[in-house]
Amino acid sequence: MPRPTQILRHTRKALEDSQLLKVLQSEIKHEQSSPPLQGYYESGYLGDFVVDYDSSKSQDVVLRRKCESGEEVAVSALVGPKSIAEDGSFRGGVLMKVCVKKPGLNSMLQLDCGVTEKLMGGSQFDILSAHYIKSANSHRKSEYRGPLFSTLDPNLQDALKEYLVAKGISESLTNFLLLHLNQKEQGQYLKWLQKLESLLK
């Protein structure tokens, strides 16, 4: 016959599991009824970019396009840190890396950007840093890759942003990235919650 302390321990564990299961199921219902960024990004599309990589198991997406001039543009993006919106919901901005490579050259220009929502809907991107990469295999930490972007002449900052817009980094593209990556992250989070739920049933 089990001792009273064993019965108490098993009862407490069952109650803890039951409580955790209820909280998990509540969170699952909330996520299923709360599509991310609903109604914000109907205008999002890829333009001339094609999806090069987008696995349901990874957090990022890679897009590519070839310009008429022969230049190659690659965009790698993933959801960045969360921020709290005015309605109390969590919003995930996007960290976007844009690489531009001219034909016949090993070197490339890499611009690290942040994509955020505009207050009135839609999206915008800001360049956080600009790097000259000698080659795709050049990753020595000691190499000088460029100054802090914020220290550049404002005219140069504006010109670099206009350069990216000319290469296809449009608001419709950043709209697409915000919606797609937030949906992707929510789907991965929901699957994770459901796996935890299955352990406790």
C-alpha positions as CSV (number, residue, x, y, z in Angstrom):
1,M,0.0,0.0,0.0
2,P,1.5,3.4,-1.0
3,R,2.5,5.7,1.8
4,P,0.5,9.0,2.4
5,T,3.6,11.0,1.4
6,Q,3.9,9.1,-1.9
7,I,0.2,9.7,-2.6
8,L,0.5,13.4,-1.8
9,R,3.6,13.6,-4.1
10,H,1.8,11.9,-7.0
11,T,-1.3,14.1,-6.4
12,R,0.7,17.2,-6.4
13,K,2.5,16.2,-9.6
14,A,-0.8,15.4,-11.3
15,L,-2.2,18.8,-10.3
16,E,1.0,20.6,-11.5
17,D,0.8,18.7,-14.9
18,S,-3.0,19.5,-15.1
19,Q,-2.4,23.2,-14.4
20,L,0.5,23.4,-17.0
21,L,-1.7,21.6,-19.5
22,K,-4.5,24.1,-19.0
23,V,-2.1,27.0,-19.5
24,L,-0.6,25.4,-22.6
25,Q,-4.1,24.8,-24.1
26,S,-5.1,28.4,-23.4
27,E,-1.9,29.7,-25.1
28,I,-2.6,27.4,-28.1
29,K,-6.1,28.7,-28.5
30,H,-4.9,32.3,-28.2
31,E,-2.2,31.7,-31.0
32,Q,-4.7,30.0,-33.3
33,S,-7.2,32.9,-33.0
34,S,-4.5,35.6,-33.4
35,P,-3.0,35.7,-36.9
36,P,0.1,37.9,-36.8
37,L,-0.1,41.4,-38.3
38,Q,-3.6,40.7,-39.7
39,G,-4.7,43.3,-42.3
40,Y,-1.4,45.1,-42.5
41,Y,0.4,43.6,-45.5
42,E,-2.0,42.7,-48.3
43,S,0.3,44.8,-50.6
44,G,3.3,42.6,-49.9
45,Y,4.9,40.7,-52.8
46,L,8.3,39.6,-54.0
47,G,8.6,41.7,-57.2
48,D,11.5,40.3,-59.2
49,F,12.9,38.3,-56.3
50,V,12.6,34.5,-56.1
51,V,12.7,32.4,-53.0
52,D,16.1,30.6,-52.8
53,Y,15.6,29.0,-49.4
54,D,12.7,28.8,-47.0
55,S,12.6,25.7,-44.7
56,S,9.7,25.3,-42.2
57,K,12.4,24.1,-39.7
58,S,14.6,27.3,-40.0
59,Q,13.9,30.8,-38.9
60,D,15.2,32.6,-42.0
61,V,14.3,33.1,-45.6
62,V,16.7,33.8,-48.5
63,L,15.6,35.7,-51.7
64,R,17.6,36.3,-54.9
65,R,17.2,38.4,-58.0
66,K,19.4,39.2,-61.0
67,C,19.3,42.7,-62.3
68,E,19.4,43.6,-66.0
69,S,22.9,44.9,-65.4
70,G,24.0,41.4,-64.3
71,E,24.3,42.4,-60.7
72,E,23.1,39.7,-58.2
73,V,21.1,40.8,-55.1
74,A,20.6,38.4,-52.3
75,V,18.4,39.1,-49.2
76,S,18.6,37.0,-46.1
77,A,16.0,37.8,-43.4
78,L,14.7,36.6,-40.1
79,V,12.5,37.9,-37.3
80,G,14.3,40.3,-35.0
81,P,13.6,41.2,-31.3
82,K,10.0,41.6,-30.3
83,S,8.5,45.0,-29.3
84,I,5.2,45.8,-27.7
85,A,2.7,47.6,-30.0
86,E,0.2,50.2,-28.9
87,D,-2.5,47.5,-28.7
88,G,-0.4,45.5,-26.2
89,S,0.5,42.8,-28.7
90,F,4.1,41.7,-29.4
91,R,5.4,42.7,-32.8
92,G,8.5,41.2,-34.4
93,G,10.5,43.4,-36.7
94,V,12.8,41.8,-39.3
95,L,16.6,41.8,-39.5
96,M,17.5,41.9,-43.2
97,K,20.9,41.4,-44.8
98,V,21.2,42.6,-48.4
99,C,24.3,41.6,-50.5
100,V,24.9,43.1,-53.9
101,K,27.5,41.5,-56.2
102,K,28.6,42.9,-59.6
103,P,29.4,40.4,-62.4
104,G,33.0,39.3,-62.6
105,L,33.9,40.4,-59.1
106,N,34.4,38.4,-56.0
107,S,33.8,41.4,-53.7
108,M,30.4,42.5,-52.6
109,L,28.5,45.2,-50.7
110,Q,26.6,44.0,-47.6
111,L,24.1,46.2,-45.9
112,D,22.5,45.1,-42.7
113,C,19.0,46.5,-42.2
114,G,16.1,46.6,-39.8
115,V,12.6,46.4,-41.0
116,T,9.8,47.8,-38.8
117,E,6.1,48.6,-39.0
118,K,5.0,52.1,-39.7
119,L,2.5,53.6,-37.3
120,M,-0.2,53.9,-39.9
121,G,0.5,50.5,-41.5
122,G,3.0,49.2,-44.0
123,S,6.7,48.9,-43.3
124,Q,10.0,50.7,-43.6
125,F,13.6,49.7,-43.5
126,D,16.6,51.4,-42.1
127,I,20.3,50.6,-42.8
128,L,22.1,49.6,-39.6
129,S,25.6,49.0,-41.1
130,A,27.4,48.9,-44.5
131,H,30.3,46.5,-45.2
132,Y,32.7,46.0,-48.1
133,I,33.3,42.2,-48.3
134,K,36.5,41.3,-50.2
135,S,35.1,37.8,-51.0
136,A,32.5,35.3,-49.8
137,N,35.3,33.4,-48.0
138,S,36.7,36.5,-46.3
139,H,35.6,36.5,-42.7
140,R,38.6,37.6,-40.7
141,K,37.5,39.6,-37.7
142,S,40.5,41.9,-38.0
143,E,39.6,43.2,-41.4
144,Y,38.2,46.7,-41.6
145,R,34.7,46.5,-43.0
146,G,33.6,50.1,-42.8
147,P,32.7,52.8,-40.2
148,L,29.6,52.9,-38.1
149,F,26.7,53.7,-40.4
150,S,25.4,56.4,-38.1
151,T,28.7,58.3,-38.5
152,L,28.4,58.5,-42.3
153,D,27.5,61.8,-44.0
154,P,23.7,61.9,-44.1
155,N,23.8,62.4,-47.9
156,L,25.7,59.1,-48.2
157,Q,23.3,57.4,-45.8
158,D,20.4,58.5,-48.0
159,A,22.2,57.6,-51.2
160,L,22.8,54.0,-49.9
161,K,19.2,53.6,-49.0
162,E,18.1,54.9,-52.5
163,Y,20.6,52.4,-54.0
164,L,18.9,49.5,-52.2
165,V,15.4,50.7,-53.3
166,A,16.7,50.8,-56.9
167,K,17.9,47.2,-56.4
168,G,14.3,46.1,-55.5
169,I,14.2,46.6,-51.7
170,S,10.8,48.2,-51.9
171,E,8.1,48.6,-49.3
172,S,6.1,45.8,-50.9
173,L,9.1,43.5,-50.4
174,T,9.6,44.5,-46.7
175,N,5.8,44.1,-46.2
176,F,6.1,40.5,-47.5
177,L,9.0,39.8,-45.2
178,L,7.3,41.1,-42.1
179,L,4.1,39.1,-42.7
180,H,5.8,35.9,-44.0
181,L,8.4,35.7,-41.2
182,N,6.0,36.5,-38.4
183,Q,3.6,33.9,-39.7
184,K,6.4,31.4,-40.0
185,E,7.6,32.1,-36.4
186,Q,4.0,31.8,-35.1
187,G,3.6,28.5,-36.8
188,Q,6.9,27.2,-35.3
189,Y,5.8,28.4,-31.9
190,L,2.4,26.8,-32.2
191,K,4.0,23.4,-33.1
192,W,6.3,23.7,-30.1
193,L,3.4,24.4,-27.8
194,Q,1.5,21.4,-29.3
195,K,4.6,19.1,-28.7
196,L,4.7,20.2,-25.0
197,E,0.9,19.6,-24.8
198,S,1.3,16.0,-26.1
199,L,3.9,15.3,-23.4
200,L,1.4,16.1,-20.7
201,K,-1.7,14.4,-22.0
